């Protein structure tokens, strides 16, 4: 798999921008220089992210999201994270 990430990626399997292999690998997002862990969808070229709002869901069971504009920097999370002392 290449190290380049798509311009747009979504965590919803019903979305056309969903990529199962990337979601399993782990994608991190830096938004305006801060690490975000609740990003549901992002678009680099348009400069926005959709973040989930707590545990709230709509009537169809989809997470409620808010859209924020700014600088989006996606990256692949390190798969070789150091294991804890128990491992």
N, CA, C and O atoms as CSV, one atom per row, in Angstrom:
chain,resi,resn,atom,element,x,y,z
A,1,UNK,N,N,0.847,-1.173,0.000
A,1,UNK,CA,C,0.000,0.000,0.000
A,1,UNK,C,C,0.893,1.237,0.000
A,1,UNK,O,O,1.902,1.276,0.703
A,2,UNK,N,N,0.530,2.227,-0.771
A,2,UNK,CA,C,1.347,3.432,-0.848
A,2,UNK,C,C,1.137,4.305,0.386
A,2,UNK,O,O,0.156,4.153,1.114
A,3,UNK,N,N,2.084,5.226,0.607
A,3,UNK,CA,C,2.006,6.104,1.764
A,3,UNK,C,C,1.160,7.336,1.511
A,3,UNK,O,O,0.977,8.149,2.417
A,4,UNK,N,N,0.639,7.496,0.304
A,4,UNK,CA,C,-0.197,8.657,0.017
A,4,UNK,C,C,-1.621,8.383,0.453
A,4,UNK,O,O,-2.171,7.313,0.194
A,5,UNK,N,N,-2.200,9.346,1.105
A,5,UNK,CA,C,-3.570,9.220,1.575
A,5,UNK,C,C,-4.511,9.912,0.604
A,5,UNK,O,O,-4.106,10.851,-0.081
A,6,UNK,N,N,-5.768,9.465,0.531
A,6,UNK,CA,C,-6.714,10.098,-0.388
A,6,UNK,C,C,-7.051,11.521,0.060
A,6,UNK,O,O,-6.888,11.880,1.226
A,7,UNK,N,N,-7.521,12.311,-0.888
A,7,UNK,CA,C,-7.917,13.684,-0.600
A,7,UNK,C,C,-9.102,13.721,0.363
A,7,UNK,O,O,-9.230,14.640,1.172
A,8,UNK,N,N,-9.957,12.718,0.266
A,8,UNK,CA,C,-11.151,12.665,1.114
A,8,UNK,C,C,-11.336,11.249,1.630
A,8,UNK,O,O,-11.177,10.282,0.885
A,9,UNK,N,N,-11.675,11.133,2.911
A,9,UNK,CA,C,-11.863,9.826,3.531
A,9,UNK,C,C,-12.968,9.919,4.567
A,9,UNK,O,O,-13.074,10.912,5.286
A,10,UNK,N,N,-13.793,8.878,4.642
A,10,UNK,CA,C,-14.914,8.853,5.577
A,10,UNK,C,C,-14.894,7.536,6.350
A,10,UNK,O,O,-14.478,6.504,5.824
A,11,UNK,N,N,-15.345,7.581,7.601
A,11,UNK,CA,C,-15.381,6.391,8.446
A,11,UNK,C,C,-16.673,5.594,8.288
A,11,UNK,O,O,-16.797,4.514,8.864
A,12,UNK,N,N,-17.627,6.098,7.529
A,12,UNK,CA,C,-18.921,5.442,7.336
A,12,UNK,C,C,-18.838,4.451,6.171
A,12,UNK,O,O,-18.556,4.861,5.045
A,13,UNK,N,N,-19.077,3.157,6.415
A,13,UNK,CA,C,-18.998,2.168,5.332
A,13,UNK,C,C,-19.974,2.413,4.180
A,13,UNK,O,O,-19.752,1.904,3.081
A,14,UNK,N,N,-21.030,3.163,4.394
A,14,UNK,CA,C,-21.995,3.447,3.331
A,14,UNK,C,C,-21.535,4.579,2.413
A,14,UNK,O,O,-22.138,4.803,1.364
A,15,UNK,N,N,-20.484,5.290,2.791
A,15,UNK,CA,C,-19.997,6.427,2.015
A,15,UNK,C,C,-19.154,5.965,0.828
A,15,UNK,O,O,-18.454,4.958,0.932
A,16,UNK,N,N,-19.206,6.680,-0.297
A,16,UNK,CA,C,-18.321,6.337,-1.422
A,16,UNK,C,C,-16.856,6.659,-1.127
A,16,UNK,O,O,-15.976,6.215,-1.866
A,17,UNK,N,N,-16.575,7.411,-0.078
A,17,UNK,CA,C,-15.212,7.788,0.282
A,17,UNK,C,C,-14.635,6.890,1.374
A,17,UNK,O,O,-13.588,7.209,1.935
A,18,UNK,N,N,-15.284,5.794,1.680
A,18,UNK,CA,C,-14.825,4.836,2.687
A,18,UNK,C,C,-13.757,3.936,2.081
A,18,UNK,O,O,-13.894,3.502,0.937
A,19,UNK,N,N,-12.691,3.648,2.835
A,19,UNK,CA,C,-11.634,2.749,2.397
A,19,UNK,C,C,-11.289,1.831,3.573
A,19,UNK,O,O,-10.648,2.256,4.534
A,20,UNK,N,N,-11.714,0.584,3.489
A,20,UNK,CA,C,-11.567,-0.345,4.603
A,20,UNK,C,C,-10.105,-0.605,4.970
A,20,UNK,O,O,-9.774,-0.679,6.153
A,21,UNK,N,N,-9.230,-0.742,3.978
A,21,UNK,CA,C,-7.817,-1.025,4.260
A,21,UNK,C,C,-7.177,0.125,5.036
A,21,UNK,O,O,-6.422,-0.110,5.979
A,22,UNK,N,N,-7.469,1.352,4.650
A,22,UNK,CA,C,-6.913,2.497,5.365
A,22,UNK,C,C,-7.470,2.597,6.775
A,22,UNK,O,O,-6.733,2.932,7.702
A,23,UNK,N,N,-8.743,2.314,6.955
A,23,UNK,CA,C,-9.345,2.392,8.282
A,23,UNK,C,C,-8.738,1.347,9.210
A,23,UNK,O,O,-8.558,1.615,10.398
A,24,UNK,N,N,-8.418,0.162,8.693
A,24,UNK,CA,C,-7.776,-0.864,9.507
A,24,UNK,C,C,-6.341,-0.472,9.862
A,24,UNK,O,O,-5.880,-0.730,10.974
A,25,UNK,N,N,-5.644,0.148,8.921
A,25,UNK,CA,C,-4.267,0.582,9.157
A,25,UNK,C,C,-4.227,1.662,10.218
A,25,UNK,O,O,-3.357,1.652,11.088
A,26,UNK,N,N,-5.150,2.579,10.152
A,26,UNK,CA,C,-5.207,3.676,11.102
A,26,UNK,C,C,-4.738,4.977,10.476
A,26,UNK,O,O,-3.594,5.089,10.033
A,27,UNK,N,N,-5.623,5.953,10.443
A,27,UNK,CA,C,-5.313,7.262,9.885
A,27,UNK,C,C,-5.481,8.288,10.991
A,27,UNK,O,O,-6.516,8.337,11.654
A,28,UNK,N,N,-4.468,9.098,11.183
A,28,UNK,CA,C,-4.533,10.186,12.157
A,28,UNK,C,C,-4.770,11.496,11.448
A,28,UNK,O,O,-4.428,11.639,10.274
A,29,UNK,N,N,-5.353,12.458,12.144
A,29,UNK,CA,C,-5.650,13.766,11.560
A,29,UNK,C,C,-5.112,14.859,12.471
A,29,UNK,O,O,-5.360,14.865,13.677
A,30,UNK,N,N,-4.375,15.779,11.871
A,30,UNK,CA,C,-3.998,17.023,12.551
A,30,UNK,C,C,-4.837,18.112,11.915
A,30,UNK,O,O,-4.765,18.331,10.706
A,31,UNK,N,N,-5.635,18.796,12.724
A,31,UNK,CA,C,-6.500,19.869,12.236
A,31,UNK,C,C,-6.067,21.162,12.896
A,31,UNK,O,O,-6.129,21.295,14.118
A,32,UNK,N,N,-5.626,22.118,12.085
A,32,UNK,CA,C,-5.083,23.390,12.575
A,32,UNK,C,C,-3.973,23.162,13.601
A,32,UNK,O,O,-3.868,23.895,14.584
A,33,UNK,N,N,-3.141,22.135,13.365
A,33,UNK,CA,C,-1.998,21.860,14.211
A,33,UNK,C,C,-2.282,21.029,15.449
A,33,UNK,O,O,-1.357,20.730,16.204
A,34,UNK,N,N,-3.535,20.646,15.683
A,34,UNK,CA,C,-3.882,19.840,16.854
A,34,UNK,C,C,-4.343,18.454,16.430
A,34,UNK,O,O,-5.051,18.292,15.436
A,35,UNK,N,N,-3.924,17.457,17.205
A,35,UNK,CA,C,-4.331,16.069,16.958
A,35,UNK,C,C,-5.808,15.910,17.293
A,35,UNK,O,O,-6.243,16.289,18.380
A,36,UNK,N,N,-6.585,15.349,16.364
A,36,UNK,CA,C,-8.012,15.100,16.587
A,36,UNK,C,C,-8.264,13.601,16.516
A,36,UNK,O,O,-7.783,12.921,15.610
A,37,UNK,N,N,-9.029,13.092,17.489
A,37,UNK,CA,C,-9.315,11.661,17.527
A,37,UNK,C,C,-10.765,11.356,17.196
A,37,UNK,O,O,-11.131,10.186,17.085
A,38,UNK,N,N,-11.602,12.376,17.033
A,38,UNK,CA,C,-13.023,12.152,16.782
A,38,UNK,C,C,-13.442,12.564,15.378
A,38,UNK,O,O,-14.597,12.935,15.166
A,39,UNK,N,N,-12.528,12.508,14.419
A,39,UNK,CA,C,-12.840,12.900,13.040
A,39,UNK,C,C,-13.610,11.773,12.358
A,39,UNK,O,O,-13.173,10.622,12.360
A,40,UNK,N,N,-14.746,12.110,11.783
A,40,UNK,CA,C,-15.590,11.145,11.082
A,40,UNK,C,C,-15.302,11.160,9.574
A,40,UNK,O,O,-15.366,10.124,8.913
A,41,UNK,N,N,-14.984,12.342,9.042
A,41,UNK,CA,C,-14.708,12.509,7.618
A,41,UNK,C,C,-13.814,13.729,7.439
A,41,UNK,O,O,-13.884,14.677,8.221
A,42,UNK,N,N,-12.973,13.702,6.405
A,42,UNK,CA,C,-12.138,14.869,6.121
A,42,UNK,C,C,-11.991,15.074,4.626
A,42,UNK,O,O,-12.189,14.146,3.843
A,43,UNK,N,N,-11.640,16.296,4.226
A,43,UNK,CA,C,-11.315,16.634,2.845
A,43,UNK,C,C,-10.168,17.633,2.877
A,43,UNK,O,O,-10.324,18.742,3.389
A,44,UNK,N,N,-9.023,17.250,2.337
A,44,UNK,CA,C,-7.833,18.089,2.372
A,44,UNK,C,C,-7.965,19.265,1.415
A,44,UNK,O,O,-7.667,20.399,1.792
A,45,UNK,N,N,-8.408,19.018,0.175
A,45,UNK,CA,C,-8.451,20.077,-0.834
A,45,UNK,C,C,-9.443,21.186,-0.477
A,45,UNK,O,O,-9.196,22.355,-0.773
A,46,UNK,N,N,-10.555,20.829,0.153
A,46,UNK,CA,C,-11.545,21.829,0.548
A,46,UNK,C,C,-11.278,22.373,1.949
A,46,UNK,O,O,-11.864,23.383,2.339
A,47,UNK,N,N,-10.400,21.716,2.710
A,47,UNK,CA,C,-9.992,22.191,4.029
A,47,UNK,C,C,-11.069,22.109,5.093
A,47,UNK,O,O,-11.364,23.106,5.752
A,48,UNK,N,N,-11.666,20.925,5.274
A,48,UNK,CA,C,-12.663,20.756,6.331
A,48,UNK,C,C,-12.608,19.352,6.920
A,48,UNK,O,O,-12.109,18.412,6.301
A,49,UNK,N,N,-13.135,19.244,8.133
A,49,UNK,CA,C,-13.308,17.957,8.805
A,49,UNK,C,C,-14.710,17.907,9.389
A,49,UNK,O,O,-15.289,18.939,9.729
A,50,UNK,N,N,-15.242,16.717,9.502
A,50,UNK,CA,C,-16.497,16.491,10.229
A,50,UNK,C,C,-16.122,15.701,11.468
A,50,UNK,O,O,-15.542,14.620,11.367
A,51,UNK,N,N,-16.449,16.233,12.635
A,51,UNK,CA,C,-16.141,15.559,13.890
A,51,UNK,C,C,-17.437,15.128,14.552
A,51,UNK,O,O,-18.461,15.801,14.438
A,52,UNK,N,N,-17.381,13.997,15.246
A,52,UNK,CA,C,-18.561,13.510,15.951
A,52,UNK,C,C,-18.794,14.343,17.203
A,52,UNK,O,O,-17.852,14.845,17.817
A,53,UNK,N,N,-20.048,14.481,17.565
A,53,UNK,CA,C,-20.433,15.274,18.737
A,53,UNK,C,C,-20.825,14.310,19.844
A,53,UNK,O,O,-21.973,13.873,19.924
A,54,UNK,N,N,-19.861,13.983,20.700
A,54,UNK,CA,C,-20.127,13.062,21.808
A,54,UNK,C,C,-20.615,11.719,21.307
A,54,UNK,O,O,-20.123,11.193,20.309
A,55,UNK,N,N,-21.596,11.170,22.020
A,55,UNK,CA,C,-22.183,9.886,21.637
A,55,UNK,C,C,-23.561,10.058,21.031
A,55,UNK,O,O,-24.306,9.083,20.922
A,56,UNK,N,N,-23.922,11.266,20.634
A,56,UNK,CA,C,-25.257,11.516,20.094
A,56,UNK,C,C,-25.402,10.925,18.702
A,56,UNK,O,O,-24.463,10.924,17.905
A,57,UNK,N,N,-26.587,10.427,18.429
A,57,UNK,CA,C,-26.895,9.854,17.119
A,57,UNK,C,C,-28.205,10.424,16.616
A,57,UNK,O,O,-29.036,10.881,17.402
A,58,UNK,N,N,-28.389,10.398,15.296
A,58,UNK,CA,C,-29.657,10.843,14.736
A,58,UNK,C,C,-30.666,9.701,14.788
A,58,UNK,O,O,-30.356,8.626,15.302
A,59,UNK,N,N,-31.852,9.917,14.271
A,59,UNK,CA,C,-32.905,8.897,14.382
A,59,UNK,C,C,-32.625,7.637,13.576
A,59,UNK,O,O,-33.277,6.612,13.777
A,60,UNK,N,N,-31.655,7.707,12.660
A,60,UNK,CA,C,-31.283,6.527,11.889
A,60,UNK,C,C,-30.078,5.803,12.491
A,60,UNK,O,O,-29.636,4.786,11.954
A,61,UNK,N,N,-29.548,6.314,13.592
A,61,UNK,CA,C,-28.431,5.683,14.269
A,61,UNK,C,C,-27.062,6.158,13.820
A,61,UNK,O,O,-26.047,5.630,14.272
A,62,UNK,N,N,-27.016,7.150,12.934
A,62,UNK,CA,C,-25.744,7.710,12.470
A,62,UNK,C,C,-25.243,8.736,13.478
A,62,UNK,O,O,-26.050,9.423,14.105
A,63,UNK,N,N,-23.927,8.856,13.648
A,63,UNK,CA,C,-23.409,9.838,14.612
A,63,UNK,C,C,-23.691,11.267,14.148
A,63,UNK,O,O,-23.630,11.571,12.957
A,64,UNK,N,N,-24.001,12.137,15.114
A,64,UNK,CA,C,-24.190,13.552,14.808
A,64,UNK,C,C,-22.805,14.158,14.622
A,64,UNK,O,O,-21.888,13.865,15.389
A,65,UNK,N,N,-22.650,15.003,13.603
A,65,UNK,CA,C,-21.346,15.594,13.306
A,65,UNK,C,C,-21.453,17.099,13.132
A,65,UNK,O,O,-22.523,17.646,12.868
A,66,UNK,N,N,-20.301,17.751,13.290
A,66,UNK,CA,C,-20.183,19.184,13.017
A,66,UNK,C,C,-19.036,19.356,12.035
A,66,UNK,O,O,-18.041,18.635,12.094
A,67,UNK,N,N,-19.184,20.319,11.131
A,67,UNK,CA,C,-18.175,20.570,10.110
A,67,UNK,C,C,-17.362,21.801,10.494
A,67,UNK,O,O,-17.921,22.850,10.815
A,68,UNK,N,N,-16.020,21.663,10.460
A,68,UNK,CA,C,-15.115,22.765,10.769
A,68,UNK,C,C,-14.159,22.963,9.607
A,68,UNK,O,O,-13.715,21.994,8.992
A,69,UNK,N,N,-13.840,24.214,9.306
A,69,UNK,CA,C,-12.908,24.530,8.221
A,69,UNK,C,C,-11.563,24.943,8.789
A,69,UNK,O,O,-11.490,25.617,9.816
A,70,UNK,N,N,-10.495,24.532,8.109
A,70,UNK,CA,C,-9.140,24.858,8.538
A,70,UNK,C,C,-8.128,24.016,7.780
A,70,UNK,O,O,-8.435,23.472,6.719
A,71,UNK,N,N,-6.940,23.910,8.315
A,71,UNK,CA,C,-5.862,23.137,7.694
A,71,UNK,C,C,-5.950,21.677,8.142
A,71,UNK,O,O,-5.931,21.380,9.336
A,72,UNK,N,N,-6.047,20.768,7.161
A,72,UNK,CA,C,-6.189,19.334,7.434
A,72,UNK,C,C,-4.909,18.620,7.011
A,72,UNK,O,O,-4.470,18.755,5.870
A,73,UNK,N,N,-4.306,17.854,7.936
A,73,UNK,CA,C,-3.090,17.100,7.657
A,73,UNK,C,C,-3.292,15.635,8.062
A,73,UNK,O,O,-3.099,15.291,9.228
A,74,UNK,N,N,-3.675,14.773,7.123
A,74,UNK,CA,C,-3.815,13.350,7.462
A,74,UNK,C,C,-2.460,12.640,7.441
A,74,UNK,O,O,-1.553,13.041,6.711
A,75,UNK,N,N,-2.332,11.590,8.240
A,75,UNK,CA,C,-1.118,10.785,8.258
A,75,UNK,C,C,-1.478,9.370,8.677
A,75,UNK,O,O,-2.518,9.133,9.292
A,76,UNK,N,N,-0.612,8.443,8.337
A,76,UNK,CA,C,-0.821,7.044,8.717
A,76,UNK,C,C,-0.208,6.844,10.085
A,76,UNK,O,O,0.957,7.177,10.302
A,77,UNK,N,N,-0.988,6.298,11.018
A,77,UNK,CA,C,-0.494,6.060,12.380
A,77,UNK,C,C,0.558,4.962,12.347
A,77,UNK,O,O,0.479,4.033,11.543
A,78,UNK,N,N,1.537,5.080,13.225
A,78,UNK,CA,C,2.627,4.099,13.280
A,78,UNK,C,C,2.075,2.755,13.736
A,78,UNK,O,O,1.457,2.657,14.796
A,79,UNK,N,N,2.297,1.736,12.944
A,79,UNK,CA,C,1.824,0.395,13.277
A,79,UNK,C,C,2.764,-0.291,14.256
A,79,UNK,O,O,2.392,-1.286,14.877
A,80,UNK,N,N,3.979,0.230,14.400
A,80,UNK,CA,C,4.964,-0.407,15.255
A,80,UNK,C,C,5.060,0.312,16.605
A,80,UNK,O,O,6.161,0.576,17.087
A,81,UNK,N,N,3.924,0.625,17.210
A,81,UNK,CA,C,3.919,1.273,18.513
A,81,UNK,C,C,4.525,0.317,19.540
A,81,UNK,O,O,4.304,-0.893,19.481
A,82,UNK,N,N,5.270,0.857,20.455
A,82,UNK,CA,C,5.933,0.028,21.454
A,82,UNK,C,C,4.911,-0.638,22.372
A,82,UNK,O,O,4.039,0.047,22.907
A,83,UNK,N,N,4.994,-1.952,22.570
A,83,UNK,CA,C,4.057,-2.636,23.453
A,83,UNK,C,C,4.343,-2.285,24.922
A,83,UNK,O,O,5.453,-1.894,25.286
A,84,UNK,N,N,3.329,-2.434,25.726
A,84,UNK,CA,C,3.462,-2.147,27.154
A,84,UNK,C,C,4.328,-3.185,27.849
A,84,UNK,O,O,4.749,-4.149,27.209
A,85,UNK,N,N,4.610,-3.019,29.156
A,85,UNK,CA,C,5.461,-3.956,29.876
A,85,UNK,C,C,4.827,-5.338,30.044
A,85,UNK,O,O,5.539,-6.310,30.294
A,86,UNK,N,N,3.493,-5.444,29.909
A,86,UNK,CA,C,2.808,-6.726,30.078
A,86,UNK,C,C,2.962,-7.617,28.859
A,86,UNK,O,O,2.872,-8.839,28.980
A,87,UNK,N,N,3.187,-7.047,27.711
A,87,UNK,CA,C,3.164,-7.797,26.457
A,87,UNK,C,C,4.365,-8.649,26.216
A,87,UNK,O,O,4.448,-9.323,25.189
